[in-house]
Amino acid sequence: QQQVKQSPQSLIVQKGGISIINCAYENTAFDYFPWYQQFPGKGPALLIAIRPDVSEKKEGRFTISFNKSAKQFSLHIMDSQPGDSATYFCAASISGDMRFGAGTRLTVKP
Amino acid sequence: GAVVSQHPSRVICKSGTSVKIECRSLDFQATTMFWYRQFPKQSLMLMATSNEGSKATYEQGVEKDKFLINHASLTLSTLTVTSAHPEDSSFYICSARDGVTNEKLFFGSGTQLSVL
């Protein structure tokens, strides 16, 4: 049973464009929603995270939008750069028990 | 951010041998560590949850006698793939949960295991 559904599976964006990755969850008990960035051959790195009492969090070019009523959250990458090309995983956690989305392979074309 | 060190980064071994992978939290204590397996272009598959000083909890379908996990201290967990076979070839990743917030998860850099 996949508790966190992520889309799209892959995404191609032009340099300077906005990359948007979406996730949806079912369990309203989730209380922590991080995003991870993974480069080939490396482990995932925590990018940005949000809690359900906040609707938006911004860190540099990365923004999480959170819609509690719709049980959805998304990652926006502004001014996307070729160096952002990686796989992105959303996740949802209850007291540290984390469930991951299937991942989105982002390619930013120069 | 917190650092999790995983070694080795790559290992090639012969079929039938055992391989040990180490996962260390360098600047924080991790009462809980996790081991994942990742196939190319796929998501992380949780194999087991490791708690310091107690037996690991394995996910359904993961052979605990084949994938031995030891979490002897608050900063070290090891995964031993026993009698490795070619089908065990995969990318193995560990993570450690921050014991203060008990929610942030930090990942090691992964180990690419190739069994010949």
Backbone of each chain as ProteinMPNN parsed JSONL, in Angstrom:
{"seq_chain_A": "QQQVKQSPQSLIVQKGGISIINCAYENTAFDYFPWYQQFPGKGPALLIAIRPDVSEKKEGRFTISFNKSAKQFSLHIMDSQPGDSATYFCAASISGDMRFGAGTRLTVKP", "coords_chain_A": {"N_chain_A": [[0.857, -1.195, 0.0], [0.748, 2.041, -1.056], [1.513, 4.823, 0.64], [2.174, 7.392, 0.146], [1.775, 9.23, -2.669], [3.413, 10.146, -5.567], [3.98, 12.508, -8.169], [5.063, 14.12, -11.24], [6.422, 11.081, -12.704], [8.678, 11.541, -14.173], [10.33, 14.508, -15.265], [10.925, 17.18, -17.426], [12.533, 20.199, -17.753], [13.163, 23.485, -18.926], [16.15, 25.403, -18.564], [15.998, 27.94, -16.136], [13.291, 27.796, -15.871], [10.274, 26.801, -14.035], [10.122, 24.118, -11.852], [7.824, 21.691, -10.902], [6.718, 19.468, -8.541], [4.52, 17.027, -7.362], [2.818, 15.709, -4.484], [0.707, 13.4, -2.772], [-1.138, 12.354, 0.074], [-2.606, 9.932, 2.324], [-3.0, 9.382, 5.035], [-4.007, 11.214, 7.708], [-2.644, 11.548, 10.008], [0.011, 11.983, 9.562], [2.774, 14.055, 10.305], [4.944, 15.444, 9.468], [6.692, 16.572, 6.678], [9.022, 16.002, 4.499], [11.292, 16.829, 1.791], [13.514, 15.159, -0.372], [16.624, 15.176, -2.118], [18.292, 13.408, -4.588], [21.283, 12.493, -6.076], [22.746, 10.614, -8.792], [24.145, 7.556, -7.688], [24.52, 8.41, -5.116], [23.478, 8.989, -1.677], [20.175, 10.041, -0.562], [19.576, 13.519, 0.113], [18.461, 15.737, 2.583], [16.316, 18.279, 1.637], [14.312, 20.296, 2.019], [11.707, 20.902, 4.385], [8.389, 20.592, 5.818], [5.786, 21.329, 8.178], [2.399, 20.377, 9.038], [0.989, 22.589, 9.984], [1.652, 24.777, 8.629], [1.342, 26.579, 5.582], [3.047, 27.195, 3.56], [6.504, 27.053, 2.745], [9.6, 28.525, 2.253], [12.846, 28.229, 0.928], [15.455, 29.688, -0.303], [15.621, 28.949, -3.698], [13.784, 26.992, -3.503], [10.534, 25.915, -2.715], [7.98, 24.754, -0.614], [4.63, 23.967, -0.969], [1.734, 23.527, 0.893], [-1.246, 21.814, 1.269], [-3.516, 21.211, 3.454], [-6.219, 20.416, 3.664], [-6.704, 19.207, 1.241], [-4.917, 17.225, 1.37], [-2.407, 17.315, 0.139], [0.842, 18.115, -1.1], [3.467, 20.091, -2.48], [6.509, 20.56, -4.324], [8.269, 23.312, -5.414], [10.587, 24.421, -7.699], [12.235, 27.189, -8.338], [13.56, 29.139, -11.084], [15.025, 27.021, -12.353], [17.98, 25.051, -12.619], [20.595, 23.41, -14.528], [22.16, 21.975, -12.707], [20.315, 21.197, -10.874], [19.285, 18.894, -11.757], [18.235, 15.797, -10.898], [17.014, 13.133, -8.788], [14.014, 13.468, -7.067], [12.493, 12.977, -3.959], [9.477, 12.879, -2.219], [8.245, 12.755, 1.13], [6.487, 11.46, 3.974], [5.834, 11.614, 7.412], [5.162, 9.996, 10.537], [5.755, 10.646, 13.719], [8.46, 10.094, 13.236], [8.425, 7.753, 11.756], [8.901, 7.14, 8.568], [7.538, 7.502, 5.288], [8.053, 7.063, 1.847], [7.651, 8.737, -1.312], [7.454, 7.64, -4.761], [9.37, 8.89, -6.268], [10.747, 11.422, -8.446], [12.235, 11.995, -11.471], [14.096, 14.608, -12.353], [15.039, 16.576, -15.058], [16.917, 19.213, -16.107], [17.21, 21.187, -18.785], [19.845, 22.831, -20.522]], "CA_chain_A": [[0.0, 0.0, 0.0], [1.593, 3.212, -1.15], [0.89, 5.842, 1.471], [2.497, 8.701, -0.42], [1.784, 9.122, -4.119], [4.197, 11.245, -6.125], [3.91, 12.675, -9.622], [5.157, 13.064, -12.238], [7.523, 10.139, -12.556], [9.827, 12.245, -14.72], [10.012, 15.896, -15.603], [11.97, 17.892, -18.158], [12.293, 21.641, -17.657], [14.224, 24.307, -19.488], [16.879, 26.259, -17.616], [15.28, 29.157, -15.804], [11.869, 27.51, -15.689], [9.827, 26.354, -12.722], [9.863, 22.68, -11.752], [6.793, 21.442, -9.895], [6.521, 18.045, -8.243], [3.371, 16.935, -6.475], [2.624, 14.509, -3.675], [-0.555, 13.295, -2.062], [-1.08, 11.353, 1.135], [-3.913, 9.514, 2.816], [-3.072, 9.346, 6.497], [-3.997, 12.568, 8.276], [-1.768, 11.566, 11.19], [1.363, 12.419, 9.191], [3.023, 15.351, 10.925], [6.218, 16.021, 8.996], [6.72, 16.315, 5.243], [10.293, 16.453, 3.917], [11.671, 16.516, 0.414], [14.899, 14.755, -0.489], [17.233, 15.264, -3.44], [19.283, 12.349, -4.739], [22.069, 12.433, -7.301], [23.106, 9.208, -9.091], [25.227, 6.965, -6.913], [24.614, 9.046, -3.801], [22.3, 8.868, -0.838], [19.303, 11.221, -0.58], [19.922, 14.609, 1.021], [17.3, 16.539, 2.973], [16.293, 19.543, 0.906], [13.421, 21.221, 2.704], [10.636, 20.149, 5.038], [7.297, 21.42, 6.318], [4.827, 20.701, 9.085], [1.052, 20.628, 8.53], [0.388, 23.823, 10.461], [2.169, 25.847, 7.768], [0.879, 26.359, 4.214], [4.122, 27.381, 2.597], [7.841, 27.285, 3.3], [10.522, 28.851, 1.161], [14.269, 28.283, 1.242], [16.141, 29.975, -1.558], [14.796, 28.706, -4.883], [12.904, 25.855, -3.22], [9.335, 26.24, -1.95], [6.966, 23.712, -0.416], [3.256, 24.406, -0.761], [1.047, 22.456, 1.616], [-2.703, 21.966, 1.317], [-3.926, 20.21, 4.436], [-7.568, 19.906, 3.39], [-6.615, 18.33, 0.068], [-3.884, 16.224, 1.678], [-1.43, 17.376, -0.941], [1.924, 19.067, -0.963], [4.255, 20.137, -3.699], [7.823, 21.213, -4.326], [8.481, 24.208, -6.539], [11.968, 24.855, -7.854], [12.239, 28.386, -9.189], [14.81, 29.372, -11.822], [15.677, 25.712, -12.375], [19.314, 25.024, -13.199], [21.042, 22.048, -14.866], [22.648, 21.332, -11.497], [19.174, 20.683, -10.101], [18.91, 17.602, -12.34], [18.389, 14.776, -9.858], [15.737, 12.509, -8.436], [13.439, 14.088, -5.873], [11.539, 12.138, -3.234], [8.727, 13.452, -1.115], [8.046, 11.783, 2.201], [5.579, 11.856, 5.053], [6.298, 10.929, 8.62], [4.43, 10.043, 11.804], [6.677, 10.403, 14.833], [9.718, 9.539, 12.763], [8.213, 6.624, 10.842], [8.8, 7.88, 7.314], [7.118, 6.82, 4.061], [8.563, 7.811, 0.71], [7.037, 8.651, -2.623], [8.191, 6.818, -5.723], [10.467, 9.649, -6.842], [10.604, 12.13, -9.719], [13.523, 12.294, -12.104], [14.066, 15.934, -12.963], [16.117, 16.947, -15.975], [16.866, 20.621, -16.483], [17.982, 21.337, -20.018], [20.5, 24.142, -20.602]], "C_chain_A": [[0.891, 1.243, 0.0], [0.912, 4.351, -0.416], [1.145, 7.239, 0.958], [2.616, 8.526, -1.934], [2.435, 10.365, -4.711], [4.057, 11.28, -7.634], [4.55, 13.996, -10.022], [6.331, 12.134, -11.954], [8.816, 10.763, -13.093], [9.378, 13.605, -15.226], [11.196, 16.516, -16.316], [11.599, 19.364, -18.195], [13.463, 22.368, -18.302], [14.883, 25.128, -18.379], [16.129, 27.565, -17.408], [13.792, 28.958, -15.542], [11.547, 27.064, -14.262], [9.538, 24.851, -12.78], [8.851, 22.477, -10.633], [6.581, 19.938, -9.757], [5.45, 17.943, -7.165], [3.332, 15.622, -5.701], [1.289, 14.561, -2.958], [-0.443, 12.185, -1.028], [-2.484, 11.052, 1.626], [-4.059, 9.694, 4.33], [-2.948, 10.739, 7.093], [-3.145, 12.659, 9.54], [-0.331, 11.954, 10.851], [1.589, 13.831, 9.733], [4.321, 16.017, 10.473], [6.389, 15.599, 7.546], [8.022, 16.861, 4.653], [10.401, 16.123, 2.429], [13.157, 16.195, 0.402], [15.338, 14.841, -1.947], [18.309, 14.188, -3.523], [19.951, 12.428, -6.101], [22.482, 10.986, -7.533], [24.29, 8.734, -8.266], [25.427, 7.569, -5.539], [23.363, 8.781, -2.993], [21.456, 10.133, -0.925], [19.766, 12.261, 0.44], [18.664, 15.418, 1.315], [17.378, 17.919, 2.328], [15.52, 20.604, 1.671], [12.292, 20.403, 3.306], [9.59, 21.105, 5.595], [6.447, 20.628, 7.278], [3.421, 21.131, 8.696], [0.393, 21.912, 9.036], [0.854, 25.033, 9.651], [1.753, 25.561, 6.33], [1.984, 26.513, 3.184], [5.438, 27.607, 3.332], [8.799, 27.491, 2.14], [11.95, 28.87, 1.678], [15.017, 28.459, -0.069], [15.215, 29.787, -2.746], [13.76, 27.609, -4.663], [11.749, 26.278, -2.313], [8.47, 25.001, -1.818], [5.633, 24.42, -0.226], [2.487, 23.244, -0.166], [-0.432, 22.761, 1.703], [-3.264, 20.857, 2.208], [-5.287, 19.603, 4.101], [-7.569, 18.947, 2.208], [-5.646, 17.189, 0.284], [-2.871, 16.126, 0.545], [-0.329, 18.37, -0.586], [2.818, 18.99, -2.189], [5.57, 20.887, -3.476], [7.917, 22.056, -5.592], [9.953, 24.604, -6.552], [11.955, 26.016, -8.844], [13.578, 28.499, -9.907], [15.628, 28.083, -11.88], [16.99, 25.756, -13.152], [19.705, 23.586, -13.556], [21.563, 21.273, -13.663], [21.55, 20.806, -10.592], [18.731, 19.312, -10.623], [19.255, 16.496, -11.357], [17.049, 14.08, -9.7], [15.268, 13.102, -7.117], [12.397, 13.15, -5.269], [10.791, 12.988, -2.219], [8.553, 12.353, -0.065], [7.056, 12.348, 3.204], [5.897, 10.992, 6.26], [5.301, 11.077, 9.762], [5.429, 9.684, 12.883], [7.937, 9.678, 14.372], [9.59, 8.329, 11.854], [7.902, 7.209, 9.469], [8.423, 6.995, 6.139], [7.49, 7.696, 2.875], [7.668, 7.667, -0.518], [7.942, 7.885, -3.57], [9.342, 7.562, -6.385], [10.122, 10.293, -8.172], [11.987, 12.448, -10.261], [13.394, 13.605, -12.852], [15.287, 16.128, -13.848], [15.915, 18.4, -16.367], [17.788, 20.818, -17.671], [18.564, 22.742, -20.119], [19.925, 25.013, -21.713]], "O_chain_A": [[1.677, 1.467, 0.921], [-0.163, 4.794, -0.82], [0.416, 8.172, 1.296], [3.456, 7.765, -2.415], [2.054, 11.492, -4.395], [4.019, 10.243, -8.298], [4.581, 14.921, -9.211], [7.134, 12.391, -11.057], [9.898, 10.547, -12.549], [8.214, 13.818, -15.566], [12.336, 16.394, -15.866], [10.502, 19.734, -18.612], [14.607, 21.919, -18.231], [14.245, 25.494, -17.391], [15.686, 28.209, -18.359], [13.119, 29.86, -15.044], [12.427, 26.964, -13.407], [8.802, 24.381, -13.648], [9.005, 23.026, -9.542], [6.302, 19.238, -10.731], [5.472, 18.68, -6.179], [3.752, 14.574, -6.192], [0.805, 15.63, -2.586], [0.262, 11.198, -1.235], [-3.424, 11.808, 1.381], [-5.109, 10.104, 4.825], [-1.897, 11.371, 6.991], [-2.952, 13.75, 10.077], [0.462, 12.227, 11.752], [0.715, 14.692, 9.636], [4.738, 17.031, 11.034], [6.251, 14.421, 7.213], [8.112, 18.049, 4.342], [9.697, 15.261, 1.903], [13.958, 16.856, 1.064], [14.558, 14.618, -2.872], [19.144, 14.072, -2.625], [19.289, 12.43, -7.138], [22.563, 10.208, -6.583], [25.305, 9.421, -8.159], [26.412, 7.265, -4.866], [22.323, 8.402, -3.533], [21.958, 11.186, -1.318], [20.286, 11.915, 1.501], [17.898, 15.743, 0.408], [18.375, 18.629, 2.459], [16.036, 21.69, 1.932], [11.955, 19.334, 2.798], [9.868, 22.284, 5.817], [6.389, 19.401, 7.205], [3.268, 22.178, 8.067], [-0.675, 22.28, 8.546], [0.492, 26.17, 9.952], [1.804, 24.41, 5.898], [1.869, 26.017, 2.064], [5.49, 28.251, 4.38], [8.805, 26.728, 1.174], [12.236, 29.449, 2.726], [15.19, 27.515, -0.84], [14.145, 30.391, -2.802], [12.949, 27.333, -5.547], [11.955, 26.915, -1.28], [8.25, 24.28, -2.792], [5.517, 25.351, 0.571], [2.571, 22.115, -0.651], [-0.829, 23.835, 2.155], [-3.458, 19.723, 1.77], [-5.477, 18.395, 4.244], [-8.341, 17.988, 2.177], [-5.565, 16.278, -0.54], [-2.528, 15.046, 0.065], [-0.556, 19.339, 0.138], [2.91, 17.954, -2.848], [5.706, 21.715, -2.575], [7.675, 21.571, -6.697], [10.494, 25.064, -5.546], [11.697, 25.835, -10.034], [14.601, 28.023, -9.414], [16.797, 28.068, -11.494], [17.097, 26.404, -14.193], [19.199, 22.643, -12.948], [21.424, 20.051, -13.603], [21.817, 20.058, -9.652], [17.9, 18.648, -10.003], [20.421, 16.285, -11.025], [16.079, 14.399, -10.387], [16.042, 13.22, -6.168], [11.542, 12.606, -5.968], [11.402, 13.729, -1.45], [8.701, 11.167, -0.36], [6.824, 13.555, 3.267], [6.188, 9.802, 6.14], [4.68, 12.125, 9.938], [5.897, 8.547, 12.953], [8.418, 8.763, 15.04], [10.575, 7.922, 11.238], [6.802, 7.705, 9.224], [8.923, 5.879, 6.004], [7.275, 8.908, 2.889], [7.026, 6.639, -0.735], [9.065, 7.525, -3.216], [10.205, 6.937, -7.002], [9.305, 9.775, -8.932], [12.802, 13.086, -9.595], [12.68, 13.704, -13.849], [16.419, 15.876, -13.436], [14.866, 18.772, -16.895], [19.001, 20.636, -17.569], [17.878, 23.726, -19.842], [20.372, 26.144, -21.905]]}, "seq_chain_B": "GAVVSQHPSRVICKSGTSVKIECRSLDFQATTMFWYRQFPKQSLMLMATSNEGSKATYEQGVEKDKFLINHASLTLSTLTVTSAHPEDSSFYICSARDGVTNEKLFFGSGTQLSVL", "coords_chain_B": {"N_chain_B": [[24.289, 20.555, 8.24], [23.45, 17.374, 9.808], [25.763, 14.609, 9.695], [26.046, 11.527, 8.099], [27.977, 8.776, 7.809], [28.839, 6.346, 5.47], [30.242, 3.244, 4.729], [31.712, 0.528, 2.828], [31.831, 2.599, -0.171], [31.623, 1.324, -2.487], [31.572, -2.047, -3.424], [32.871, -5.075, -4.623], [32.295, -8.456, -4.87], [32.798, -12.021, -4.607], [30.469, -14.6, -5.393], [28.859, -16.135, -2.663], [30.42, -15.171, -0.64], [30.643, -13.011, 2.29], [29.582, -9.709, 3.049], [30.222, -6.691, 4.732], [28.656, -3.708, 5.666], [29.093, -0.469, 6.869], [27.543, 2.019, 8.897], [27.667, 5.175, 10.139], [26.777, 7.7, 12.436], [28.033, 10.83, 12.554], [28.029, 13.25, 14.029], [25.963, 13.24, 15.765], [23.754, 11.495, 17.984], [22.178, 8.501, 17.225], [19.461, 6.823, 17.911], [17.897, 5.279, 16.398], [18.304, 3.626, 13.356], [18.077, 3.107, 9.831], [17.85, 0.764, 7.164], [18.045, 0.579, 3.674], [17.186, -0.597, 0.415], [17.909, 0.0, -2.945], [16.902, -0.132, -6.209], [17.921, 0.466, -9.624], [16.685, 3.543, -10.775], [14.487, 3.483, -9.122], [12.452, 3.788, -6.152], [13.269, 4.146, -2.636], [13.543, 1.187, -0.819], [12.499, 0.092, 2.165], [14.326, -1.969, 4.279], [14.925, -2.757, 6.898], [14.546, -1.759, 10.329], [16.638, -0.427, 12.713], [17.351, -0.488, 16.058], [19.236, 0.856, 18.685], [20.931, -1.378, 20.708], [19.007, -3.347, 20.618], [17.202, -5.998, 18.898], [16.952, -5.907, 15.333], [14.169, -4.764, 13.387], [12.587, -6.294, 10.796], [11.368, -5.709, 7.484], [8.521, -7.065, 5.787], [9.216, -9.925, 3.876], [11.949, -9.602, 3.759], [14.885, -11.315, 4.319], [15.992, -12.115, 7.405], [18.107, -13.674, 8.233], [19.823, -13.52, 6.183], [20.405, -10.872, 5.786], [22.081, -9.437, 8.046], [21.787, -7.364, 10.809], [23.337, -5.125, 12.966], [23.321, -3.038, 15.743], [25.177, -1.704, 17.653], [25.989, 0.547, 19.051], [25.216, 4.021, 19.803], [25.996, 5.376, 17.6], [26.665, 3.725, 15.509], [25.75, 1.407, 13.072], [25.588, -1.751, 11.499], [25.332, -3.557, 8.441], [25.298, -6.779, 7.328], [25.675, -8.659, 4.537], [25.09, -11.855, 4.05], [26.584, -14.775, 2.607], [26.525, -13.871, -0.148], [24.778, -13.439, -3.252], [24.449, -13.092, -6.841], [21.908, -11.895, -7.229], [21.666, -10.29, -5.062], [22.972, -8.045, -5.635], [22.969, -4.601, -5.572], [22.039, -1.201, -4.674], [22.714, -0.103, -1.55], [21.486, 1.715, 1.162], [21.893, 3.576, 4.131], [20.197, 5.186, 6.857], [19.919, 7.62, 9.455], [18.105, 8.523, 12.299], [17.532, 11.647, 13.703], [18.058, 11.988, 17.055], [17.155, 13.999, 18.698], [15.065, 15.675, 17.646], [13.658, 13.608, 16.696], [12.539, 13.191, 14.234], [13.782, 14.129, 11.88], [15.575, 12.785, 9.179], [18.636, 11.5, 8.189], [20.766, 10.639, 5.546], [23.154, 8.134, 4.577], [25.823, 7.881, 2.147], [25.494, 5.736, 0.557], [26.022, 2.355, -0.671], [27.293, 0.587, -3.288], [26.771, -2.582, -4.179], [28.186, -5.266, -5.837], [27.834, -8.473, -6.89], [29.638, -11.111, -8.047]], "CA_chain_B": [[23.403, 19.491, 8.682], [24.07, 16.193, 10.382], [26.493, 13.79, 8.751], [26.014, 10.083, 8.248], [29.047, 8.209, 6.995], [28.581, 4.955, 5.094], [31.395, 2.632, 4.068], [32.389, 1.194, 1.715], [30.935, 3.196, -1.151], [31.455, 0.346, -3.575], [32.235, -3.317, -3.133], [32.675, -6.176, -5.569], [32.67, -9.683, -4.174], [32.448, -13.272, -5.27], [29.273, -15.261, -4.89], [29.102, -16.99, -1.51], [31.133, -14.444, 0.416], [29.841, -12.077, 3.085], [30.002, -8.309, 2.93], [29.742, -5.853, 5.826], [28.531, -2.285, 5.367], [29.007, 0.299, 8.107], [26.833, 3.287, 8.871], [27.994, 5.918, 11.356], [26.342, 9.083, 12.596], [29.289, 11.444, 12.988], [27.916, 14.383, 14.946], [24.758, 13.151, 16.587], [23.436, 10.138, 18.416], [21.022, 7.982, 16.5], [18.912, 5.625, 18.542], [17.27, 4.475, 15.35], [18.872, 3.704, 12.011], [17.291, 2.371, 8.851], [18.567, 0.244, 5.999], [17.215, 0.542, 2.476], [17.738, -1.132, -0.815], [17.374, 0.796, -4.045], [17.208, -0.601, -7.552], [18.06, 1.599, -10.541], [15.522, 4.346, -11.15], [13.358, 3.175, -8.259], [12.444, 4.444, -4.853], [13.934, 3.453, -1.532], [12.768, 0.098, -0.237], [12.945, -0.126, 3.54], [14.617, -3.366, 4.588], [14.844, -3.012, 8.329], [14.738, -0.671, 11.279], [17.623, -0.865, 13.683], [17.37, 0.283, 17.297], [20.443, 0.598, 19.471], [20.831, -2.307, 21.821], [17.956, -4.361, 20.476], [17.164, -6.656, 17.596], [16.368, -5.116, 14.251], [12.838, -5.128, 12.886], [12.692, -6.457, 9.354], [10.143, -5.583, 6.698], [8.031, -8.325, 5.243], [9.916, -10.377, 2.679], [13.394, -9.45, 3.907], [15.41, -12.447, 5.08], [16.828, -11.612, 8.494], [19.324, -14.474, 8.332], [20.702, -13.154, 5.079], [20.796, -9.477, 6.001], [22.272, -9.308, 9.489], [21.942, -5.979, 11.229], [23.795, -4.926, 14.336], [23.329, -1.618, 16.134], [25.811, -1.879, 18.96], [26.176, 1.816, 19.753], [24.326, 5.092, 19.343], [26.525, 6.01, 16.398], [27.106, 2.748, 14.529], [24.94, 0.252, 12.702], [26.201, -2.477, 10.394], [24.531, -4.511, 7.667], [26.131, -7.824, 6.735], [24.995, -9.503, 3.551], [25.757, -13.15, 4.194], [26.532, -15.659, 1.446], [25.946, -13.017, -1.192], [24.558, -13.994, -4.586], [24.272, -12.005, -7.82], [20.628, -11.192, -7.067], [21.809, -9.334, -3.947], [23.605, -6.838, -6.157], [22.033, -3.481, -5.445], [22.536, -0.026, -3.964], [22.218, -0.154, -0.177], [21.604, 3.023, 1.803], [21.462, 3.639, 5.524], [19.826, 6.511, 7.34], [19.879, 7.725, 10.902], [17.114, 9.499, 12.737], [18.002, 12.596, 14.701], [17.475, 11.614, 18.334], [16.633, 15.172, 19.42], [13.74, 15.987, 17.1], [13.043, 12.31, 16.428], [11.829, 13.145, 12.96], [14.66, 14.346, 10.744], [16.285, 11.596, 8.741], [19.827, 11.84, 7.424], [21.17, 9.454, 4.813], [24.517, 7.877, 4.169], [26.07, 8.089, 0.717], [25.141, 4.527, -0.174], [27.018, 1.345, -1.023], [26.941, -0.195, -4.479], [27.258, -3.95, -4.045], [28.143, -6.09, -7.05], [28.215, -9.841, -6.57], [29.978, -11.774, -9.313]], "C_chain_B": [[24.176, 18.307, 9.221], [24.705, 15.313, 9.305], [26.375, 12.314, 9.107], [27.034, 9.514, 7.268], [28.774, 6.739, 6.724], [29.774, 4.429, 4.309], [31.21, 1.128, 3.903], [31.374, 1.8, 0.744], [30.661, 2.215, -2.296], [32.196, -0.925, -3.188], [31.852, -4.344, -4.192], [33.128, -7.446, -4.875], [32.246, -10.904, -4.978], [31.204, -13.866, -4.625], [29.634, -16.194, -3.731], [29.843, -16.322, -0.369], [30.176, -13.513, 1.149], [30.438, -10.682, 3.013], [29.4, -7.506, 4.074], [29.756, -4.396, 5.401], [28.334, -1.544, 6.682], [28.293, 1.627, 7.893], [27.07, 3.998, 10.197], [27.378, 7.309, 11.338], [27.51, 9.818, 13.249], [29.12, 12.525, 14.046], [26.606, 14.39, 15.705], [24.533, 11.695, 16.962], [22.131, 9.684, 17.771], [20.536, 6.709, 17.172], [18.288, 4.702, 17.511], [17.966, 4.723, 14.02], [18.053, 2.796, 11.094], [18.19, 1.901, 7.709], [17.6, 0.084, 4.839], [17.974, -0.153, 1.351], [17.099, -0.332, -1.956], [17.847, 0.21, -5.37], [17.239, 0.606, -8.483], [16.723, 2.243, -10.888], [14.282, 4.025, -10.318], [13.498, 3.866, -6.913], [13.195, 3.608, -3.825], [13.008, 2.381, -0.974], [13.318, -0.181, 1.155], [13.14, -1.615, 3.786], [14.396, -3.646, 6.07], [15.072, -1.739, 9.122], [15.606, -1.191, 12.405], [17.609, 0.055, 14.898], [18.558, -0.135, 18.147], [20.158, -0.33, 20.633], [19.741, -3.342, 21.71], [17.978, -4.949, 19.076], [16.483, -5.771, 16.559], [14.982, -5.644, 13.883], [12.885, -5.148, 11.372], [11.337, -6.285, 8.679], [9.776, -6.95, 6.114], [8.785, -8.671, 3.963], [11.422, -10.24, 2.738], [13.914, -10.552, 4.822], [16.374, -11.965, 6.164], [18.104, -12.425, 8.668], [20.314, -14.137, 7.227], [21.25, -11.737, 5.276], [20.871, -9.234, 7.508], [22.548, -7.859, 9.847], [22.326, -5.935, 12.694], [23.877, -3.445, 14.628], [23.865, -1.556, 17.556], [25.996, -0.598, 19.744], [25.248, 2.861, 19.16], [24.811, 5.754, 18.061], [26.897, 5.013, 15.301], [26.088, 1.635, 14.329], [25.63, -0.426, 11.532], [25.194, -3.42, 9.744], [25.493, -5.508, 7.047], [25.27, -8.646, 5.791], [25.734, -10.837, 3.551], [25.546, -14.002, 2.941], [25.883, -14.95, 0.253], [25.841, -13.759, -2.526], [24.321, -12.844, -5.554], [22.971, -11.232, -7.661], [20.624, -10.216, -5.891], [22.476, -8.039, -4.41], [22.593, -5.698, -6.177], [22.756, -2.301, -4.804], [21.89, -0.042, -2.589], [22.495, 1.193, 0.502], [21.144, 2.917, 3.251], [20.992, 5.057, 5.827], [19.766, 6.466, 8.858], [18.899, 8.814, 11.286], [17.7, 10.343, 13.845], [17.294, 12.325, 16.029], [16.873, 12.763, 19.118], [15.22, 15.479, 18.952], [12.934, 14.711, 16.861], [12.239, 12.288, 15.143], [12.74, 13.329, 11.764], [15.473, 13.095, 10.469], [17.455, 12.024, 7.874], [20.389, 10.561, 6.817], [22.682, 9.355, 4.628], [24.616, 8.02, 2.65], [25.813, 6.833, -0.111], [26.316, 3.618, -0.466], [26.515, 0.559, -2.228], [27.589, -1.575, -4.355], [27.086, -4.688, -5.366], [28.665, -7.47, -6.694], [28.428, -10.591, -7.884], [29.622, -13.253, -9.279]], "O_chain_B": [[25.4, 18.242, 9.108], [24.25, 15.276, 8.162], [26.574, 11.91, 10.253], [26.958, 9.745, 6.061], [28.508, 5.972, 7.649], [30.254, 5.061, 3.367], [30.599, 0.499, 4.768], [30.179, 1.524, 0.847], [29.63, 2.27, -2.966], [33.317, -0.873, -2.682], [30.695, -4.465, -4.595], [34.239, -7.5, -4.347], [31.44, -10.816, -5.905], [30.937, -13.646, -3.444], [30.602, -16.951, -3.814], [29.888, -16.848, 0.743], [29.059, -13.259, 0.7], [31.655, -10.512, 2.927], [28.207, -7.622, 4.357], [30.74, -3.908, 4.845], [27.512, -1.938, 7.51], [28.425, 2.265, 6.849], [26.714, 3.482, 11.256], [27.452, 8.012, 10.33], [27.927, 9.478, 14.355], [30.002, 12.693, 14.888], [26.187, 15.423, 16.227], [25.063, 10.785, 16.325], [21.127, 10.396, 17.777], [21.136, 5.646, 17.016], [18.169, 3.496, 17.727], [18.188, 5.864, 13.614], [17.422, 1.839, 11.544], [19.161, 2.565, 7.347], [16.504, -0.46, 4.98], [19.2, -0.269, 1.351], [15.906, -0.032, -1.93], [19.046, 0.076, -5.612], [16.658, 1.647, -8.176], [15.761, 1.564, -11.247], [13.158, 4.266, -10.756], [14.534, 4.448, -6.594], [13.684, 2.516, -4.115], [11.838, 2.638, -0.694], [14.453, -0.631, 1.309], [12.244, -2.422, 3.536], [13.767, -4.636, 6.446], [15.696, -0.785, 8.656], [15.348, -2.25, 12.976], [17.834, 1.258, 14.766], [18.845, -1.321, 18.305], [19.256, -0.09, 21.436], [19.563, -4.145, 22.625], [18.679, -4.462, 18.189], [15.573, -5.0, 16.864], [14.682, -6.826, 14.055], [13.187, -4.137, 10.739], [10.301, -6.663, 9.224], [10.611, -7.844, 5.976], [8.97, -7.828, 3.085], [12.114, -10.722, 1.842], [13.45, -10.708, 5.951], [17.455, -11.463, 5.857], [19.089, -11.912, 9.2], [21.503, -14.437, 7.332], [22.407, -11.454, 4.968], [19.884, -8.88, 8.153], [23.423, -7.213, 9.27], [21.734, -6.604, 13.54], [24.441, -2.682, 13.844], [23.12, -1.382, 18.52], [26.145, -0.634, 20.965], [24.583, 2.624, 18.151], [24.117, 6.6, 17.497], [27.399, 5.423, 14.254], [25.629, 1.008, 15.284], [26.195, 0.245, 10.668], [24.331, -3.996, 10.407], [26.406, -5.121, 6.317], [24.272, -9.246, 6.192], [26.876, -10.923, 3.099], [24.492, -13.961, 2.307], [24.851, -15.372, -0.269], [26.687, -14.583, -2.875], [24.021, -11.731, -5.124], [22.933, -10.032, -7.931], [19.701, -9.416, -5.74], [22.536, -7.06, -3.665], [21.502, -5.827, -6.732], [23.929, -2.394, -4.442], [20.665, 0.001, -2.471], [23.599, 1.731, 0.419], [20.148, 2.263, 3.56], [21.352, 6.005, 5.129], [19.587, 5.407, 9.459], [18.864, 9.886, 10.681], [18.285, 9.83, 14.8], [16.069, 12.422, 16.113], [16.159, 12.54, 20.096], [14.289, 15.537, 19.755], [11.704, 14.729, 16.827], [11.35, 11.453, 14.981], [12.49, 12.733, 10.716], [15.984, 12.44, 11.378], [17.295, 12.811, 6.941], [20.478, 9.531, 7.484], [23.384, 10.362, 4.536], [23.618, 8.25, 1.966], [25.905, 6.864, -1.339], [27.465, 4.059, -0.504], [25.448, -0.052, -2.188], [28.812, -1.706, -4.419], [25.996, -4.732, -5.937], [29.803, -7.617, -6.248], [27.526, -10.692, -8.716], [29.839, -13.964, -10.261]]}, "name": "protein", "num_of_chains": 2, "seq": "QQQVKQSPQSLIVQKGGISIINCAYENTAFDYFPWYQQFPGKGPALLIAIRPDVSEKKEGRFTISFNKSAKQFSLHIMDSQPGDSATYFCAASISGDMRFGAGTRLTVKPGAVVSQHPSRVICKSGTSVKIECRSLDFQATTMFWYRQFPKQSLMLMATSNEGSKATYEQGVEKDKFLINHASLTLSTLTVTSAHPEDSSFYICSARDGVTNEKLFFGSGTQLSVL"}
